Amino acid sequence: MRTAWDEVLAALPDAELGERATFVQFSSAFCAPCRVTRRTLGEVVEVVPGVAHLEIDAEHHLDLVRRLDVLRTPTTLILDSTGREATRAAGAPRKETVLATLASVVGD
């Protein structure tokens, strides 16, 4: 069975999976909450080792959006260390929520 990461790699072969977890953020060009989400996830990546953040332009990757059932931007998938989707969130998350969710995914 293909993981969410397998789907991402099929569309973006140069993408790199985080050692512990990966945020896969789907955004669009004129989306203000997408910018907030980018900043929030970037702050989390700076303080949590082994976590990567990959932002994908939804408009340029519609096949991937459809395969992963992304319905709006921003949508963030949190993948575990094996590339399986642990959870997802639509909209701009709060940093505290991201940290708490990430802790449940990576086991901290």
C-alpha positions as CSV (number, residue, x, y, z in Angstrom):
1,M,0.0,0.0,0.0
2,R,1.4,3.4,-1.0
3,T,2.0,5.9,1.7
4,A,1.3,9.6,1.5
5,W,5.1,10.1,1.1
6,D,5.1,7.8,-1.9
7,E,2.5,10.0,-3.5
8,V,4.6,13.1,-2.7
9,L,7.7,11.6,-4.1
10,A,6.0,10.6,-7.3
11,A,5.1,14.3,-7.8
12,L,8.3,15.8,-6.3
13,P,11.2,13.4,-6.6
14,D,13.7,15.7,-4.9
15,A,11.6,16.0,-1.7
16,E,13.2,14.7,1.5
17,L,11.4,13.0,4.4
18,G,12.2,14.2,7.9
19,E,14.0,11.8,10.2
20,R,11.2,11.9,12.8
21,A,8.3,13.6,11.1
22,T,7.4,15.7,8.1
23,F,4.9,18.5,7.6
24,V,3.5,18.5,4.1
25,Q,1.7,21.8,3.6
26,F,-0.5,22.4,0.6
27,S,-0.8,26.1,-0.2
28,S,-2.0,28.5,-2.9
29,A,-0.5,31.7,-4.1
30,F,-3.0,34.2,-2.7
31,C,-3.8,32.4,0.6
32,A,-3.1,34.5,3.7
33,P,-3.6,31.6,6.1
34,C,-1.0,29.7,4.1
35,R,1.6,32.3,4.9
36,V,0.7,32.1,8.6
37,T,0.9,28.3,8.4
38,R,4.3,28.5,6.7
39,R,5.7,30.7,9.5
40,T,4.2,28.6,12.3
41,L,5.5,25.3,10.9
42,G,8.9,26.9,10.2
43,E,9.2,27.9,13.8
44,V,8.4,24.4,15.0
45,V,10.9,22.9,12.6
46,E,13.6,25.2,14.1
47,V,13.0,23.9,17.6
48,V,12.2,20.2,17.1
49,P,15.1,18.2,15.7
50,G,14.4,15.7,12.9
51,V,11.3,17.4,11.6
52,A,11.0,18.6,8.0
53,H,8.6,21.0,6.3
54,L,7.7,20.7,2.7
55,E,5.3,23.3,1.1
56,I,3.5,22.3,-2.1
57,D,1.7,24.7,-4.4
58,A,-1.7,23.0,-4.7
59,E,-2.5,24.7,-8.0
60,H,0.6,23.3,-9.7
61,H,0.1,19.8,-8.3
62,L,-3.6,19.1,-8.8
63,D,-3.1,15.4,-9.3
64,L,-1.4,15.1,-6.0
65,V,-4.1,17.2,-4.3
66,R,-6.7,14.8,-5.7
67,R,-4.8,11.6,-4.7
68,L,-4.3,12.8,-1.2
69,D,-7.9,14.2,-0.9
70,V,-6.8,17.8,-0.1
71,L,-10.0,19.9,-0.1
72,R,-8.7,23.4,0.8
73,T,-5.6,25.4,1.5
74,P,-3.8,25.4,3.7
75,T,-4.0,21.7,4.5
76,T,-1.1,20.2,6.4
77,L,-0.4,16.5,6.6
78,I,1.8,15.3,9.4
79,L,3.7,12.2,8.3
80,D,5.5,9.9,10.6
81,S,9.1,8.8,10.1
82,T,8.0,6.1,7.6
83,G,6.0,8.6,5.5
84,R,2.6,7.4,6.6
85,E,0.0,10.1,7.3
86,A,-0.5,10.3,11.1
87,T,-2.9,13.2,11.0
88,R,-3.9,16.3,9.0
89,A,-5.3,19.7,9.6
90,A,-7.0,22.3,7.5
91,G,-6.6,26.0,8.1
92,A,-3.9,27.9,10.0
93,P,-2.9,26.0,13.1
94,R,-1.7,27.4,16.4
95,K,1.9,26.7,17.3
96,E,0.9,25.1,20.6
97,T,-1.5,22.7,18.7
98,V,1.2,21.8,16.2
99,L,3.7,21.0,19.0
100,A,1.2,18.9,20.9
101,T,0.2,17.0,17.8
102,L,3.8,16.4,16.7
103,A,4.6,15.1,20.2
104,S,1.9,12.4,19.8
105,V,3.3,11.5,16.4
106,V,7.0,11.3,17.3
107,G,6.4,9.9,20.8
108,D,8.0,12.7,22.8
